[in-house]
């Protein structure tokens, strides 16, 4: 049987001339989450992202054999 886990990361837009500020700040955070979960035996199986208002939501779906 497999276990499943969802990790949600939220990033808010800010007034800046850098169009990629969310991409830059989220990359290191997402990599840290991937490293954290993989060291505990979890595998990333899917991702999704959506925006709502001034926020961008990243969804990371993990699975692990129990």
PyMOL commands that set and color helices and strands:
alter all, ss='L'
color gray80, all
select helices_A, chain A and resi 21-39
alter helices_A, ss='H'
color red, helices_A
select strands_A, chain A and resi 2-12+43-52+55-65
alter strands_A, ss='S'
color yellow, strands_A
deselect
rebuild
show_as cartoon
